[in-house]
Amino acid sequence: MRLADGAEAIRGDLPASATHVVDVPSEAGTDEGSTVLRLSSLRQVRDAQLAALESISGLAITIGGDCGSDLASVQHAAANNDAMALVWIDAHADLNSPEESPSHAFHGMVLRTLLGDGPEALLASTPLSPQRVILAGTRSLDDGELTYIEAAGIPVIAPEALDIESLTAALSASGATSVYLHIDLDVLDPAEFGSVGYPEPFGVSLGRLLELIAAAKAALPLAGAAVTEFAPASPDAAADDIGSILRIIGALAR
């Protein structure tokens, strides 16, 4: 419910004419015999998002929810942009497999699914290439994720090394012709931004994040973006942090 409240708080500060709301089913859904919690609801939301994205011309920015809300947006952007890089700007890699996930919650396996190794009901016809995925600001990894990263050769740029030079070098090395920016707000240092469900210490500053967005857009055309995981504990907390989020959205949209 904190994620729902966060998404609604952001929507209230966006122009209604440029906003498309995707309804999320109120029921929890079932795992459909899989190891993924609420798989039926995840599939329903993914399909509704894909339909909404098909109706939008120009840049689409996904707002709100956990990282699972970005599944459809990345799949849609990749289907419409050849050789797209995905920069996963997130404290967590979200690379657990359904079998190895400690929690069986989909938000921890979104990127693994985009790479073609996730619940069959949520896979795209063409998965992303690991050579065009960049983990940025990532600092909390499960053992299975570390093994997968090493085997797939996915570059990881830790917060202390994440700057304009390291990001643009990684984009250049990917050979991509466009870029999608996934931004989980927990990439920010919790001393500066606290309204997230899973804060991790030693994150990046808001100023650095804004610089990285500008650098990525200067390097390659922006194929799409998302801002996820806003989970304020109260209306006052939402009011305290909404200005930072609007600056991020503004940097993506302009």
Secondary structure, 3 states (H helix, E strand, C coil): CHHHHHHHHHHCCCCHHHCCCCCCCCCCCCCCCCCCCCHHHHHHHHHHHHHHHHCCCCCCEEECCCHHHHHHHHHHHHHHCCCEEEEEECCECCCCCCCCCCCCCHHHCHHHHHCCCCCHHHCCCCCCCHHHEEEECCCECCHHHHHHHHHHCCCEECHHHCCHHHHHHHHHHHCCCEEEEEEEHHHECCCCCCCCCCCCCCCECHHHHHHHHHHHHHHCCEEEEEEECCCCCCHHHHHHHHHHHHHHHHHHHC
